[in-house]
Amino acid sequence: EKHADRQVKGNACLALAQVLKARADEASEKDAKAADKARKQAEELFSQAAEKYADVKMPFRGTVGDKAKGELYEIRHLAVGKPAPEVEGEDQDGKKFKLSDYKGKVVLFDFWNQF
């Protein structure tokens, strides 16, 4: 936070949030409280990065804001224990389906490209 360069602050905020998220993922089976605390801290930092540094360019591609928003979506909607988002599509035989039709069952999605 003390660095004068906004670019440095934005990338540092994002990197710290990513480290905390990784720690939470690693600790989730061993220490649920520590994992929860790290995940909340990561979420706060991702939110800060998305709000304060949205337009800061990342070294390789994209912006801090775009990356932070993606990470926030993952924490809030795709983390273990969260309900899966609704997915609709066609199976290999052309039959329409919804993921919710398989609630309580193990499901494997195999995405491939027809182009």
Backbone hydrogen bonds in HBPLUS format (Angstrom, degrees):
<---DONOR---> <-ACCEPTOR-->    atom                        ^
c    i                          cat <-CA-CA->   ^        H-A-AA   ^      H-
h    n   atom  resd res      DA  || num        DHA   H-A  angle D-A-AA Bond
n    s   type  num  typ     dist DA aas  dist angle  dist       angle   num
A0009-LYS N   A0005-ASP O   3.08 MM   4  6.43 161.4  2.12 150.9 156.3     1
A0010-GLY N   A0006-ARG O   2.91 MM   4  6.07 162.0  1.94 151.4 155.7     2
A0011-ASN N   A0007-GLN O   3.09 MM   4  6.27 170.6  2.10 151.5 153.9     3
A0012-ALA N   A0008-VAL O   2.90 MM   4  5.95 154.3  1.97 148.1 156.0     4
A0013-CYS N   A0009-LYS O   2.90 MM   4  6.00 157.7  1.95 147.5 153.3     5
A0014-LEU N   A0010-GLY O   3.11 MM   4  6.31 162.3  2.14 147.2 151.6     6
A0015-ALA N   A0011-ASN O   2.93 MM   4  6.07 160.3  1.97 144.3 150.2     7
A0016-LEU N   A0012-ALA O   2.91 MM   4  6.05 162.9  1.94 151.8 155.8     8
A0017-ALA N   A0013-CYS O   3.09 MM   4  6.26 158.5  2.14 144.5 150.5     9
A0018-GLN N   A0014-LEU O   2.97 MM   4  6.25 152.0  2.05 148.3 156.2    10
A0019-VAL N   A0015-ALA O   2.98 MM   4  6.27 152.6  2.06 148.8 155.9    11
A0020-LEU N   A0016-LEU O   2.99 MM   4  6.26 163.3  2.02 152.9 156.9    12
A0021-LYS N   A0017-ALA O   2.96 MM   4  6.15 153.6  2.03 145.3 152.8    13
A0022-ALA N   A0018-GLN O   3.00 MM   4  6.19 158.4  2.04 145.0 150.6    14
A0023-ARG N   A0019-VAL O   2.94 MM   4  6.22 155.4  2.00 149.5 156.5    15
A0024-ALA N   A0020-LEU O   2.93 MM   4  6.15 154.8  1.99 146.1 152.8    16
A0025-ASP N   A0021-LYS O   2.97 MM   4  6.26 156.8  2.02 149.6 155.7    17
A0026-GLU N   A0022-ALA O   2.98 MM   4  6.22 156.4  2.03 148.0 154.3    18
A0027-ALA N   A0023-ARG O   2.91 MM   4  6.06 152.8  1.98 149.0 156.3    19
A0028-SER N   A0024-ALA O   3.02 MM   4  5.86 121.3  2.37 142.8 154.9    20
A0030-LYS N   A0027-ALA O   3.07 MM   3  5.26 119.5  2.45 103.4 119.1    21
A0031-ASP N   A0027-ALA O   2.80 MM   4  5.44 169.6  1.81 159.3 162.9    22
A0035-ALA N   A0031-ASP O   2.96 MM   4  6.19 160.0  2.00 155.9 162.5    23
A0036-ASP N   A0032-ALA O   2.87 MM   4  6.01 156.8  1.93 145.8 152.1    24
A0037-LYS N   A0033-LYS O   2.96 MM   4  6.19 160.2  2.00 149.7 154.9    25
A0038-ALA N   A0034-ALA O   2.97 MM   4  6.16 166.0  1.99 150.7 154.2    26
A0039-ARG N   A0035-ALA O   2.88 MM   4  6.02 155.8  1.94 147.5 154.8    27
A0040-LYS N   A0036-ASP O   2.95 MM   4  6.17 155.8  2.01 148.2 154.1    28
A0041-GLN N   A0037-LYS O   3.00 MM   4  6.26 158.9  2.04 149.5 155.4    29
A0042-ALA N   A0038-ALA O   2.86 MM   4  6.05 157.2  1.91 147.4 154.1    30
A0043-GLU N   A0039-ARG O   2.88 MM   4  6.09 156.6  1.94 145.6 152.1    31
A0044-GLU N   A0040-LYS O   2.99 MM   4  6.24 156.6  2.04 147.5 153.1    32
A0045-LEU N   A0041-GLN O   3.00 MM   4  6.28 159.6  2.04 149.7 155.1    33
A0046-PHE N   A0042-ALA O   2.81 MM   4  6.04 158.6  1.86 154.8 161.1    34
A0047-SER N   A0043-GLU O   2.93 MM   4  6.09 156.2  1.99 145.2 151.9    35
A0048-GLN N   A0044-GLU O   2.92 MM   4  6.19 157.3  1.98 145.6 152.0    36
A0049-ALA N   A0045-LEU O   2.82 MM   4  6.02 159.4  1.86 148.6 154.5    37
A0050-ALA N   A0046-PHE O   2.88 MM   4  6.08 155.7  1.94 147.4 153.9    38
A0051-GLU N   A0047-SER O   2.96 MM   4  6.15 149.2  2.05 147.5 155.6    39
A0052-LYS N   A0048-GLN O   2.79 MM   4  5.73 165.4  1.81 156.7 160.4    40
A0053-TYR N   A0049-ALA O   3.05 MM   4  5.08 143.9  2.18 122.2 132.6    41
A0056-VAL N   A0053-TYR O   3.12 MM   3  5.38 160.4  2.16 112.7 118.8    42
A0065-GLY N   A0054-ALA O   3.27 MM  11  3.53 142.9  2.42 106.9 106.5    43
A0064-VAL N   A0056-VAL O   2.81 MM   8  5.56 156.5  1.87 160.6 168.7    44
A0058-MET N   A0062-GLY O   2.98 MM   4  5.77 170.1  1.99 147.8 145.4    45
A0067-LYS N   A0063-THR O   3.16 MM   4  6.41 170.3  2.17 154.0 156.3    46
A0068-ALA N   A0064-VAL O   2.84 MM   4  5.95 163.4  1.87 153.8 159.1    47
A0069-LYS N   A0065-GLY O   2.93 MM   4  6.04 158.2  1.98 148.6 154.2    48
A0070-GLY N   A0066-ASP O   3.09 MM   4  6.31 155.2  2.15 145.3 151.7    49
A0071-GLU N   A0067-LYS O   2.99 MM   4  6.26 156.8  2.04 149.5 155.9    50
A0072-LEU N   A0068-ALA O   2.86 MM   4  6.09 155.7  1.92 149.2 156.2    51
A0073-TYR N   A0069-LYS O   2.98 MM   4  6.18 158.3  2.03 146.3 151.6    52
A0074-GLU N   A0070-GLY O   3.06 MM   4  6.32 156.4  2.12 143.8 150.2    53
A0075-ILE N   A0071-GLU O   2.95 MM   4  6.26 162.9  1.98 153.6 157.3    54
A0076-ARG N   A0072-LEU O   2.89 MM   4  6.01 167.6  1.91 155.9 159.5    55
A0077-HIS N   A0073-TYR O   2.80 MM   4  5.65 146.4  1.91 148.5 156.0    56
A0078-LEU N   A0074-GLU O   2.91 MM   4  4.71 146.5  2.02 122.2 131.6    57
A0082-LYS N   A0079-ALA O   3.00 MM   3  5.63 163.2  2.03 140.7 142.9    58
A0099-LEU N   A0087-VAL O   2.83 MM  12  5.25 152.1  1.90 153.6 160.8    59
A0089-GLY N   A0097-PHE O   3.12 MM   8  5.62 156.3  2.17 149.5 152.6    60
A0097-PHE N   A0089-GLY O   2.84 MM   8  5.62 149.5  1.94 154.8 157.0    61
A0091-ASP N   A0095-LYS O   2.86 MM   4  5.41 159.2  1.90 144.0 147.9    62
A0094-GLY N   A0091-ASP O   2.91 MM   3  5.28 166.0  1.93 119.5 122.2    63
A0101-ASP N   A0098-LYS O   2.98 MM   3  5.50 153.0  2.06 112.3 120.5    64
A0102-TYR N   A0099-LEU O   2.88 MM   3  5.62 163.5  1.90 124.1 129.5    65
A0103-LYS N   A0100-SER O   3.29 MM   3  5.13 159.1  2.33 110.4 107.9    66
A0105-LYS N   A0102-TYR O   2.94 MM   3  5.53 151.1  2.02 147.8 147.7    67
